[in-house]
Structure formats: C-alpha cells, structure tokens
Amino acid sequence: MTQNKTSARDRLRAEQQRHKASEKRRRTVKVAAAVIGALAVATGVGATVAHQTGGGEADNSQSAKPITVGDKGAPAKLTVYEDFRCPACGQFENTYRSTIKSLEKAGKLRAEYHLVALIDKNMGGSGSEEAANAAVCAKDRGKFEAYHDVLYRNQPAEQDDAFASTKRLLELAKKVEGLVSPAFEECVSTGKHDAWVRRSSESFGASGHQGTPTVLLDGKNIYADQSNPLTPQKLKKMVERKS
C-alpha cells in the first residue's frame, strides 16, 4: 500500500512538472509573438491609409480610428456607432442630420463615426461591410459626409442586401458631385478598406455597447433611454450648454 501511495505521489509530481513546463512554453510563445508584433509596428509593416476628410482620418492600423466630421476644436463631441444596413441608424441619421450639420457648421460640435458591420454578422450578407468600405473610399476623395448621407437616404430594407452590389454603390456615388473616378471605383471594387471596417467592427464588439446606433455625447450615451427619448431640440440644447 505504501509503495502504491508513493507511486501515485510520483505520478502526480511528474504531471505537475509537465504542466509547469507546458505553461512556461506557452508564456514564452506569447512573449515572442508580442515582441514580433511590436517590431512589425515599429518598422512600419502593414498598410496605412492616412488621408483626412473634414478633420478626421481612417487607417488600416490596429486602432481603426473613427472618421471625424467638423472642427477638431469644437467643445462637444458626438460619437456615433452605425451600420449602413441598420434601419434604426437610417432613422437616426434622417432625423438628426440637419441639427448635427448646423451645430458642426457653427463650430459647436464634431462627430466621430465608427462604421460597423453588425447586420452582416446577424443576418448574413456583406452589404454593411461593402457600404462602409465605399464610404471610406469616399473619404479618400474628400466626400465622406455627402456619400454617407446618400447611402442613408437610399437605404434598402434590412433584409435586402443591396449594398453588397458594387454596381449599386457606384450608382449612388454618381449622386455626389466629383466623387466617381477610376481610383474611387477601384477602391470600392477591391474592398481597399475592408480590413479597417473589420477592425472597427471588432472594436465595437469589445466596447460593451449592445446595438446600433449607439450615440454618445462626450462619452455619455444619450440615445438609449427610451423613457426620456432624445429629440433634435434636446440634442441642440445639450451641445449648446457646452459651448
């Protein structure tokens, strides 16, 4: 019996040692991967889109920076997470567009847009991602705001994945003066900014927010409380109090 107990203890000790060795190897691999990643960033490996429109930027880096419209020095910041296939996002944009634009024009507000592909994930299809990519392509041409508005004014039904069609996205681009060009067409058709859109979607997933549109004013969610619904007039007053 004593010999059996001793053997069991030996087996347990050996198993613990193997586990420790395995954990050590796993940590070593993770550290090595982190070092390689840091070196890649430091040496500039990876494509970056650094164009700016309306004071904002979108890139293919890890951060997936939002697209900013309005004066960077404006005292209030509106953060909008939205999906071009999302009906509620279309309702928000079409209801608040004129108020937001007037506040931006007055230098009181800047808006930061995080484009996400939530409907694609939930319902299938690719229209959310394709439309977001096209919007960033429009940003490259200095036409983000105008094309963004055209997409929402011509938003298909949620179940209709019309924005997955490059032809449809290019047709709508003709409604924005000076947008269509060979470079824009290539950007849309090749999905030049798809990686940025995916990172933007991943950031939204990690943010803790539950759906689109999510609308924050200086970090505070102002659109989720249905017991005290936001109105254009309320938004204007909240922004002007910060001026």
Salt bridges, closest charged atoms under 4 A:
ASP10 OD1 - ARG13 NH1 3.07
GLU15 OE1 - ARG18 NH2 2.57
GLU23 OE1 - ARG26 NH2 2.62
GLU57 OE2 - LYS65 NZ 2.78
GLU82 OE2 - HIS148 NE2 2.56
GLU93 OE2 - HIS148 NE2 3.55
GLU112 OE1 - LYS77 NZ 3.88
ASP120 OD1 - ARG85 NH1 2.88
GLU129 OE2 - ARG198 NH2 3.08
ASP140 OD1 - LYS139 NZ 3.88
ASP140 OD2 - HIS193 NE2 2.73
GLU145 OE2 - LYS101 NZ 2.62
ASP149 OD1 - ARG97 NE 3.44
ASP149 OD2 - LYS101 NZ 2.84
ASP149 OD1 - HIS148 ND1 2.97
ASP161 OD1 - ARG85 NH1 3.38
GLU171 OE1 - ARG168 NH1 3.71
ASP218 OD2 - LYS242 NZ 3.14
GLU240 OE2 - LYS108 NZ 3.41
